Amino acid sequence: MTDQKHTVVWDNCLQIIQDNIPPSSFKTWFDPIKAVKFYNSILTIEVPSDFFREYLEEHFIELIGKTLRRVVGRDAKLEYNVRVVSNEDAVTLPQQGTQELTNKSVPFPNQAGTFANPFVIPGLQQRQIDPQLNP
């Protein structure tokens, strides 16, 4: 089976995986994966990010491994290529609107330098208690 193309092997795996997980999980975690190469029973797949690879390893590696061994054989192995996105491909968007952004002034209520104590409840009177009271 080593002479099969990587896309055929991965498509066969995807058919089995799709039958074993919910459609939303399949769309989220398996649609973005692309098969890159298949050589000596090693399938290399490309994933969008390292987080993506870690998530697959934590949640789906057993299913992927069993499926790959079923399609390829007992000595099947899986390798990952993490897709690197460079900032050179980023698109710069123009600023929307021409209005200059400024902060509105906010009135400060107590500018005399005296601030009310936030721990004093208005209307309560302070009581003097004799510290020499015996229980």
C-alpha positions as CSV (number, residue, x, y, z in Angstrom):
1,M,0.0,0.0,0.0
2,T,3.0,2.3,0.0
3,D,2.5,3.2,-3.6
4,Q,-0.8,5.0,-3.0
5,K,-0.9,8.7,-3.2
6,H,-1.1,10.7,0.1
7,T,-4.5,12.2,-0.8
8,V,-6.1,8.8,-1.4
9,V,-4.8,7.5,1.9
10,W,-6.0,10.6,3.8
11,D,-9.4,10.5,2.0
12,N,-9.9,6.9,3.1
13,C,-9.0,7.8,6.6
14,L,-11.4,10.8,6.6
15,Q,-14.3,8.6,5.5
16,I,-13.8,6.4,8.6
17,I,-13.2,9.3,10.9
18,Q,-16.3,11.1,9.7
19,D,-18.4,8.1,10.7
20,N,-17.0,8.2,14.2
21,I,-17.3,11.8,15.3
22,P,-20.0,14.5,15.3
23,P,-20.2,16.5,12.0
24,S,-19.3,19.8,13.8
25,S,-16.1,18.3,15.2
26,F,-15.2,16.8,11.8
27,K,-15.7,20.2,10.1
28,T,-13.7,22.1,12.7
29,W,-10.8,19.7,13.2
30,F,-10.5,17.6,10.0
31,D,-11.6,19.8,7.1
32,P,-8.5,22.2,7.5
33,I,-6.0,19.3,7.4
34,K,-4.2,18.6,4.1
35,A,-2.2,15.5,3.3
36,V,1.3,16.4,2.2
37,K,3.1,13.1,1.5
38,F,3.0,9.4,2.0
39,Y,6.2,7.4,2.1
40,N,7.3,4.2,3.8
41,S,3.9,3.9,5.6
42,I,4.4,7.4,7.0
43,L,1.5,9.9,6.3
44,T,2.5,13.5,6.7
45,I,-0.4,15.9,7.2
46,E,-0.4,19.7,7.3
47,V,-2.2,21.5,10.1
48,P,-2.9,25.2,10.5
49,S,-1.1,25.8,13.8
50,D,0.7,24.1,16.7
51,F,-2.4,24.6,18.8
52,F,-4.3,22.6,16.2
53,R,-1.7,19.8,16.3
54,E,-1.9,19.7,20.2
55,Y,-5.7,19.5,20.1
56,L,-5.6,16.6,17.7
57,E,-3.0,14.8,19.8
58,E,-5.1,15.3,23.0
59,H,-8.6,14.5,21.6
60,F,-8.3,12.5,18.4
61,I,-4.9,10.7,18.3
62,E,-6.4,7.3,19.2
63,L,-9.0,7.5,16.5
64,I,-6.5,8.8,13.9
65,G,-4.0,6.1,14.8
66,K,-6.5,3.2,14.6
67,T,-7.9,4.6,11.3
68,L,-4.4,5.0,9.8
69,R,-3.4,1.5,10.8
70,R,-6.7,0.1,9.3
71,V,-6.1,1.9,6.0
72,V,-2.3,1.6,5.7
73,G,-1.3,-1.3,7.9
74,R,0.2,-2.1,11.3
75,D,3.4,-0.1,10.7
76,A,1.6,3.1,9.8
77,K,2.9,6.3,11.3
78,L,1.7,9.9,11.3
79,E,3.8,13.1,11.0
80,Y,2.7,16.7,11.2
81,N,3.7,19.8,9.2
82,V,2.6,23.0,11.0
83,R,1.7,25.6,8.4
84,V,3.6,28.9,9.1
85,V,1.8,32.1,8.2
86,S,4.1,35.1,7.6
87,N,3.1,38.7,8.1
88,E,4.2,39.4,4.6
89,D,0.9,38.0,3.4
90,A,-1.1,40.3,5.7
91,V,-3.4,42.8,4.2
92,T,-3.4,46.4,5.5
93,L,-6.8,47.9,5.7
94,P,-7.3,51.7,5.6
95,Q,-8.8,53.4,8.6
96,Q,-12.5,53.8,8.5
97,G,-13.7,57.4,8.8
98,T,-11.7,60.6,9.0
99,Q,-12.9,61.9,12.3
100,E,-10.1,62.4,14.8
101,L,-10.4,60.4,18.0
102,T,-10.3,62.5,21.2
103,N,-11.3,61.7,24.8
104,K,-14.2,63.6,26.2
105,S,-13.5,65.6,29.3
106,V,-15.1,64.2,32.4
107,P,-15.9,66.5,35.4
108,F,-14.0,65.5,38.5
109,P,-16.4,66.1,41.4
110,N,-14.0,66.9,44.3
111,Q,-11.1,69.0,43.2
112,A,-10.5,70.6,46.6
113,G,-8.2,67.8,47.7
114,T,-10.6,66.3,50.3
115,F,-12.1,63.0,49.5
116,A,-14.9,61.4,51.3
117,N,-14.0,58.2,53.1
118,P,-15.5,55.3,51.2
119,F,-15.6,53.2,54.4
120,V,-17.9,55.5,56.3
121,I,-21.6,54.9,56.0
122,P,-23.5,58.2,56.0
123,G,-26.0,58.4,58.9
124,L,-24.2,56.1,61.3
125,Q,-22.7,57.6,64.4
126,Q,-19.4,56.5,65.8
127,R,-19.7,55.0,69.3
128,Q,-17.0,55.2,72.0
129,I,-16.6,51.8,73.7
130,D,-14.7,51.4,77.0
131,P,-11.7,49.1,76.2
132,Q,-11.6,48.1,79.9
133,L,-14.8,46.1,79.8
134,N,-14.7,42.6,81.3
135,P,-16.7,39.8,79.8
